[in-house]
C-alpha cells in the first residue's frame, strides 16, 4: 500500500520513532481500532493501532498493562515502541508496538502458554485491583483496590456492568435483585482464599498469538490483580485453546479443589461485557448463569 494513503499516520509514527516510514499495510486490528503494519527506513517493522472511537486513555492503559506483564519475565508481550494518547499534530491517537510475525498456534505452543501463564499468575499482584482504571473492549474497567476477592468481583466487576446492562435495556431490571443475591453468596461460592494473581484480564483466543517459531505471545491486556481462575474461565468461555494448555497450567500451578464449579461464576464478567457491547444471546447466558448460582 502506498504510504501517502495514510500520510498523517506515517508522519506521526516516523516522527515518534525518528525514522521515515517506507510502507504501510492495513491489517486486522479488532472491532475498536484500525491497525497497520509499518516498515521504517531503519528496517524496523511495527504494528500501529489508531483510534476509531475508543475511550481516551485506552492506549496508555494498554501500554502500561503490557509493561506490567513483561516485568514478571514469564509471558511474552510486545514491546511498546511509541505512544500518542493525547492530542497529536493531526488530532489522532496511536500505539506502536513491536511487530510479531505470527503463525497458527499449535498444541505445543499452547502447552508452553499454559506453563507461562501459570508463572504469570504465581508472580502475584499487590492486591485485588490495579493502580489505575483501564478498559476491557471499549468499556471502562474500574480497578480501585478492595480487601478481598469477593468484594472486588462484586463491586468492581459484576454490579457496575449489571447496572449498565439494565440501563441500556440489555437485561431486565429485575435481574439486579438476582445480582444482589449473588453478591451475598460470593464469599461461600468463591472457593478457598488465594493471594491476588497478576491477570491478563481479557484472555480469549484472539489475544494469544504464536510467532513464526511457535513461541506464544499475549496482546491486548486488561490487567489487574484478581483471582487466577478468571483468566482460565475466559479461555474456556470462547474456546480456541488446546487441552494441553490447561494440563500444563495444572502441572505448574494446580487449581484449588472445586474449580470446575466456579468456572461459570467467573464467566459472568465477560458475558456481561459482551451483553453490553453486542446484545444477542449473551444476555440470556447471563440470566441462565445467575439462575445456576442464586
N, C-alpha and C positions, 0 to 999 in steps of 0.2 A: 504494500500500500504506500502511496506517496505520502511523504512527511507533511506536505502542505495541507492535506486533508485534516490534520489535527495540529495545525500550526501553533495555536495557543498553548496546547499541552506540551508539544515538543519543546517550545521555547521555555516554558516553566521548568520542565524536568531537566533540560540541558543546563539551565542557569543553576539549578539546585545542585547538580552533580558535576558542574564545571566541565562539561564535555558536550559537544554538539550531537544531537540525535540524528542518526542517519536513516533510520527506518522505523515505521510504526505499523503494527498489525493489530486489528481488533481481535480479542479472544473472549472466551466465556468468563463472565465475572459475577454471575448470580443475578438475583432479582432486583437488587437495590442499587448497584453501581455499574457503570461502564468500565471495561477493563481493556488494557492494551499490552502488547509485548513491544518493548522498545530496545533498539540497538543503538549504542553510543559509539562515537568515533574512537573512544578509548578501547573498544572491544567488549565492554561490559554490556550485559543484557539484563533488563529489569522488567518486572511486572508492575504496571501502574493502574491503580483504581482511581476513578474520578467520580465526583459526587453527582448522583442523579436523584436528589431529593431526600437523601438520608439525613438523620439528625446531626446538627452541628456538634463537633467534638468526637464523632464516632471514629474518625481516622486516628486521632491522638489516643483514644482509648484502645483501639486495636494495636497500635504500635507499643503502648505500654504493656498490654497483655502479652504480646509476643516476647517482650523483654523479660517479663515475669516468669514465663515458662522456660525461656532459654537459660536463665541463671541457674536452674537446677541441674543442667548438663545431663538431662535424661532424654526427653523427646527432641527431635529436630524441628526447628521452626525457621522460616526465612528471616534473614537479616533485614532490618529497616534501612533503606538507603536514602530516602528523603521523605519529608512530611510537610504538607501545607494544609493546615486545618483551620486557618483564619482566612482573611482576605488575601488573595494573590493579586498580581498585577491585573489580571483579567477577571477577577472575582470568582474563581473556581477553586475547589479544594481537591487535593490529590494525595495519594500514598504510594510511594515507590518502594518495592520490595525486591530482594534477591530473586532472580528467575530460577525456577525449578523445572528442569526438563523431565516431564512426567512420563510414566508408563503405567500400564494396568497393574493394580495391586494384585499380589499373589498370596496364596496361603502362607508362604514363607515370610513375606513382608508383613502380613497381618500378625503372624506369631511374634515377630520382633516388636511390632507395635504394642502387643499385649504386655510384653515384658517392660518396654519403655514406659508405657502408661502406668504400670504398677510402680515403677520407680518415681514417676512424677507425683503420684498420689502419696507415696511414702515420704517425699521431701517435705510435705506439710505446708501449712499456712499459719500466719499469726493468729487468726481467729476465723469465726464464721462471718464472712463478709470480705470487703476489699477496701483499699484506701480511697477509692472514689467510685462513683456510679459509672456504668458503661451501657452498652446496648446489646440486645440479642435480636438478630434480624434488624428491623427498623424500630423496635420498641425499646423504651428506656428500661434499664435493669438496675433497680436500686440495690446498693450494696452496703449501706451503713451497718456496721457490725452489731450483732446481738450475742448474748452469752451462750446460748445453746442452739443446736441444730434445729430442733422442733420449732423454737421461736423464730429463727431466721427463715425457715422454709414457710412458715405460716405468714409472717408479716412482711417479708421482702420478696416472696415469690408467689404464693398462691392467692392471698387476698387482694393485692393490688391488681393482678390480672383478672381475677374473677369479677371484681367491681368494674373494671374496664370493659370486659366482655359483655356484662349485663347492660352497661350504659350504651354500648354500641349495638345492642339488640342481637348479639350473637348467642347469648344464653338467657334463659328465662329468669326473671327477678327472684323467683322462689328458690333458685339454686344457691343463692347466697346463704340461706339458712342451712343448707347441706354443708357448705364450706365451713360455716361456723361450727357445726357439729364435728366435722373432720378435725378442725384445729384443736378442739378439746381432747381429741383422741390421739393426736400426733405423738405425745410422749410415750404412749404404750405401743404405738404402731411402728415407731422409727427403729426399733431394734436396739442392740447393745450400744452404749455410748462409745463414740470413737473421736479421736482428735480431728480437727479440720484438715482436709486434704486440699492440695492445690489442684484446682479443676480447670480443664479446658473450657467447659461450660456450654459448648454448642457442638457436641461431638457426634454429628451424623456423618455418613459415609463420604459425602461431598467435601468435608473438611479434613479428610485423611487421604493423603496422596502417597504415591510411591515414585521415586525418581527413576532414571533410566538404568540404575544399577540395582533397583529393587529395595532401596532403603526407604522406610516410612517417614513421612513428614506430617505435621499438623499445621493448619492455617485457620484464619478467621475465628480466633477465640473470643469468648465472652467470659473472661476469667473471674473467679472469686474463690474464697475458701469455703468449702462445704463438705457434704457427705460424699465419699468417693463413689458410692453406688449411683450417684446422679449421672456421671459420665457414662457408666456402663448401661444404665437404664435407657438413656437416649440412644446409645448404639444399638440396642435391641429393638427399640421402637420402630425405627425406619429400616433396619436390616443393612445388608451390604458388607458385613464383616464375617470372615471365616471363623468357624468354631475354634480353630487353633489359636485365634486371638484371645478368646476368653479363657481357654485352657492354660495358655502361657501366663496370663494375668494371675490365675488361681495358684499356679506353681510359685510365683514370686511373692504374692501378697494375698493369701486366701481370704475370702469374704467371711463375715460372721454368719453364724447359723441363722436360718430363716430368710436368707436374702431373696429367694425366689418369690416369697410372698410380698416383698416390698417393691419389686420392680415396677408394677403398675402405679404404686403410690408416687414414686419419683417421676414417672412418665406424665403425671398430671401437669407438670410445669410446661414441658414443650408442647403438650396438647393444647394448653391454654394459649400459648404463643401462636400456634397455628390456627386456633379458633378465631382469634382476633384478626390475624393477617389474611386468612384465606376462607374462613367460614366452612361451608360444605358440611361434610360428615364429622369434622373434628369436634364440634360441639356435642354431638351425640356420644362420641367416645368419652368426652369429659364427664357427661352425665352418667354414663354406664360405669365409669371408674368410681365416681362418687358413691353410687349405689353399692358397689362392692365393699367399700370401707365404712359407710355410715348406715 
